[in-house]
Amino acid sequence: MFSTRIRAAVVAAGALLTVGGVAVAQERWKSPPPEIVRILDAPPAPMVSVDPTKQRLLLSHLTGLPPLADLARPMLRLAGSRIDPGTNGRHGPRRIVGLSLMQIDDGKEKRVELPPDVDVGMPS
């Protein structure tokens, strides 16, 4: 008799948890606070390369997050690397959206004009 009560209690608890799980699944998408959105949308710090004469810096400005269209492209996995077969390059890397040269001695920065929608690789 005692085991029947325990079984009934376990079944009732399972039913309540199942109903509670369904209620949670029906909850609407919650947007993060504006401060978090501002942090995620902020552009990252540029990558810096020093020229051999140590007089200038090349600043490579990157996108913060890749577009969903880039992440949705097909990819091949090879030895831990993700390859985009359409471009034969890395799948979903951060894009360089601008380049600039900075003089080390005075800090003056000059932007390098790039064509629109160009896909620039990592400078070397």
C-alpha positions in Angstrom: 0.0 0.0 0.0 2.8 2.4 0.9 4.6 1.8 -2.4 1.4 2.5 -4.3 1.2 6.0 -2.6 4.8 6.6 -3.5 4.2 5.6 -7.1 1.2 7.9 -7.3 3.2 10.7 -5.9 6.0 10.2 -8.4 3.6 10.1 -11.3 1.9 13.3 -10.1 5.2 15.0 -9.6 6.3 13.9 -13.1 3.0 15.3 -14.6 3.5 18.6 -12.9 7.1 18.9 -14.1 5.9 18.0 -17.7 3.2 20.7 -17.6 5.6 23.2 -16.1 8.1 22.4 -18.9 5.5 23.1 -21.5 4.6 26.4 -20.0 8.3 27.4 -20.0 8.6 26.3 -23.6 5.8 28.7 -24.6 7.6 31.7 -23.1 8.3 34.4 -25.6 11.9 35.5 -26.6 13.3 38.0 -24.2 15.6 40.7 -25.5 18.7 41.5 -23.4 19.1 44.8 -21.7 20.2 47.7 -24.0 23.7 47.8 -22.3 24.3 44.2 -23.3 23.1 44.8 -26.9 25.5 47.9 -27.1 28.4 45.8 -25.9 27.7 43.0 -28.4 27.2 45.4 -31.3 30.4 47.4 -30.6 33.2 47.0 -33.1 36.2 45.1 -31.8 39.6 46.7 -31.4 41.6 46.6 -34.6 44.3 44.1 -35.2 47.7 45.8 -35.3 50.7 45.0 -37.5 54.0 46.9 -37.2 56.0 47.7 -40.4 59.6 46.5 -40.6 61.0 50.0 -40.1 58.8 50.4 -36.9 57.5 53.8 -38.1 53.9 52.9 -39.0 51.2 50.6 -37.8 48.6 48.8 -40.1 45.3 48.7 -38.3 42.9 46.1 -39.6 39.3 47.0 -38.6 37.0 44.0 -38.2 33.3 43.4 -38.0 31.9 42.5 -34.6 29.8 39.5 -35.5 29.7 37.8 -38.9 26.4 38.0 -40.8 24.0 35.1 -40.4 24.2 34.6 -44.2 27.9 33.8 -43.9 27.4 31.4 -41.0 24.6 29.6 -42.9 26.9 28.8 -45.9 27.9 25.1 -46.3 31.2 24.1 -44.7 33.6 21.2 -44.8 35.4 20.0 -41.7 39.0 19.1 -42.2 41.4 18.4 -39.2 39.6 20.8 -36.9 39.3 23.5 -39.5 36.1 24.7 -41.1 36.4 25.4 -44.8 33.9 27.2 -47.0 33.9 25.3 -50.3 32.6 28.3 -52.2 35.6 30.5 -51.3 38.2 27.8 -50.4 38.8 29.9 -47.2 37.9 29.7 -43.6 34.2 29.4 -42.8 32.7 32.4 -41.0 35.8 34.3 -40.1 35.5 37.9 -38.9 35.7 40.2 -41.9 38.1 43.0 -42.4 36.0 46.1 -43.2 38.7 48.7 -43.2 42.4 49.3 -43.1 44.3 52.4 -41.9 47.9 53.4 -41.5 49.0 55.1 -38.3 52.3 57.0 -37.8 53.8 55.8 -34.5 55.6 59.1 -33.7 52.6 61.5 -34.0 49.6 59.1 -34.0 48.1 60.4 -37.2 45.9 57.9 -38.9 45.1 57.6 -42.6 42.3 55.4 -43.9 42.9 53.1 -46.9 40.0 53.3 -49.3 38.6 49.8 -50.1 36.1 49.0 -52.8 32.6 48.2 -51.5 31.8 44.6 -50.6 35.5 43.6 -50.9 36.7 40.6 -49.0 40.1 41.4 -47.7 42.3 38.7 -46.2 44.7 39.0 -43.3 47.6 41.3 -44.2 51.1 40.1 -43.9 
